[in-house]
Amino acid sequence: MSPLDPATVVARGGAIDADPYGATSPPLYQTATFGQRTATGFDEFDYTRTDNPTRRAVEDLLAELEGARTALTFSSGMAAIAAVLRIARPGERVLCGRDLYGGTQRFLHEHLSGVVADHVDLTIGEDGRPRALERALATRGARILFVETPSNPRLEVVDLRSVARAAHAVGTLVVVDGTAMTPWLQRPLELGADVVVHSATKGLAGHGDVTAGVVATRDEALARELAARRNAEGTALAPFESWLLRRGVETLGVRLERAQSTALRLAKWLSERPEVERVSYPGLASHPGALVHAAQTVRDDAGGVLVTVECSNDDTARRLVESTELFSTSVSFGGVASSISLPHYMSHASTPEGAAPRPSPRLVRISVGLEAFDDLTRDLDSAFAAAPKPRREPSPILS
Ligand SMILES: *Cc1c(COP(=O)(O)O)cnc(C)c1O
């Protein structure tokens, strides 16, 4: 059969064809062990740390969506990212962009012992080549190039085809964190990435009720290595979480389509506000990376659900985040409910030594959910007009 359209893939939701009772909704195999027919040979499943039918169902579904051979799920996005970054051995180097999820920076700079992590400018010059990256690769090489596009939280766009070409020319493995877009909107493996990682906690699961991570690749040897390590360390996604993730992915398409059409309208609305100095949304023609983004997403109008705004001053930004009622002030994004955050104090609060510069306290990141556009703008309208709240000492969380 020819490959199915992603809309059909998600609607089928990873059905388990071999279910003995013909269950139409994939069952939850909430079991740690599977009985063996003999003592001397293993059957298809033996122990959930290694493999479980519910987990395998969601992994097959994610691999199909991503255009990968193999998808492996992990207990969180960070567990997935850590597993991949630990491919770099002591003495080797990881190169990454200048805007990156805070937790990834913490792992790179504080927990990957012996490995050097350097942030480089990944922009493309007039000649269409990532000159700064090429120079960095030429001087010391790198085991891994780790990229987010659009990046978190500034939503800067990286030209994946160009950076992948430069990295592959010197044998560097290209890893893309695809969390912001999900495979519904962008499939980095088709653009030259060797590995895609996701925090499935965000848009993929989509309901804010599970933490999960994904690694997807076409490289079978690498997949085997990662699966062996995941089994050895016990970092795979649990059956119930796998079931929740699969359930979330069933509605991935309708959720993202609806939320991103509201996000585009909201980005335009915010651009008109006097309290806002700059709006960053990859689906707006004014975004410097708009053309590159459109060329590497599944369609021209795949701007995603995140909008980042730079307010005219710190107090306005804080007031906006703290005074909205429909947007929860929370670090996560990509859920059915809208949320808003101040990355400087929240997701990027603690910046490890050597890390990229912390986002400005004027930067507000908005994740658009499924609420009605008019309700959201009314809420933002009154938040902009609200009286300042007394300042509370921010607690430095990094999640
Ligand atoms: C949230 C996030 C992560 C980490 O994922 P967890 O599921 O929270 O461990 C990694 N990368 C990006 C871009 C994220 O937004």
The ligand as an SDF file (V2000), in Angstrom:
LIG
                    3D

 15 15  0  0  0  0  0  0  0  0999 V2000
   10.3440   20.8950   27.2340 C   0  0  0  0  0  0  0  0  0  0  0  0
   11.4310   20.7750   26.2650 C   0  0  0  0  0  0  0  0  0  0  0  0
   12.4220   19.8090   26.4220 C   0  0  0  0  0  0  0  0  0  0  0  0
   12.4970   18.8990   27.6240 C   0  0  0  0  0  0  0  0  0  0  0  0
   11.4490   17.9780   27.6480 O   0  0  0  0  0  0  0  0  0  0  0  0
   10.8250   17.3600   28.9860 P   0  0  0  0  0  0  0  0  0  0  0  0
    9.7410   16.4830   28.4890 O   0  0  0  0  0  0  0  0  0  0  0  0
   10.3690   18.4940   29.8420 O   0  0  0  0  0  0  0  0  0  0  0  0
   11.9260   16.5940   29.6540 O   0  0  0  0  0  0  0  0  0  0  0  0
   13.3860   19.7250   25.4280 C   0  0  0  0  0  0  0  0  0  0  0  0
   13.3840   20.5490   24.3620 N   0  0  0  0  0  0  0  0  0  0  0  0
   12.4470   21.4880   24.1930 C   0  0  0  0  0  0  0  0  0  0  0  0
   12.4990   22.3730   22.9980 C   0  0  0  0  0  0  0  0  0  0  0  0
   11.4450   21.6380   25.1400 C   0  0  0  0  0  0  0  0  0  0  0  0
   10.5330   22.5870   24.9780 O   0  0  0  0  0  0  0  0  0  0  0  0
  1  2  1  0
  2  3  1  0
  2 14  2  0
  3  4  1  0
  3 10  2  0
  4  5  1  0
  5  6  1  0
  6  7  2  0
  6  8  1  0
  6  9  1  0
 10 11  1  0
 11 12  2  0
 12 13  1  0
 12 14  1  0
 14 15  1  0
M  END
$$$$
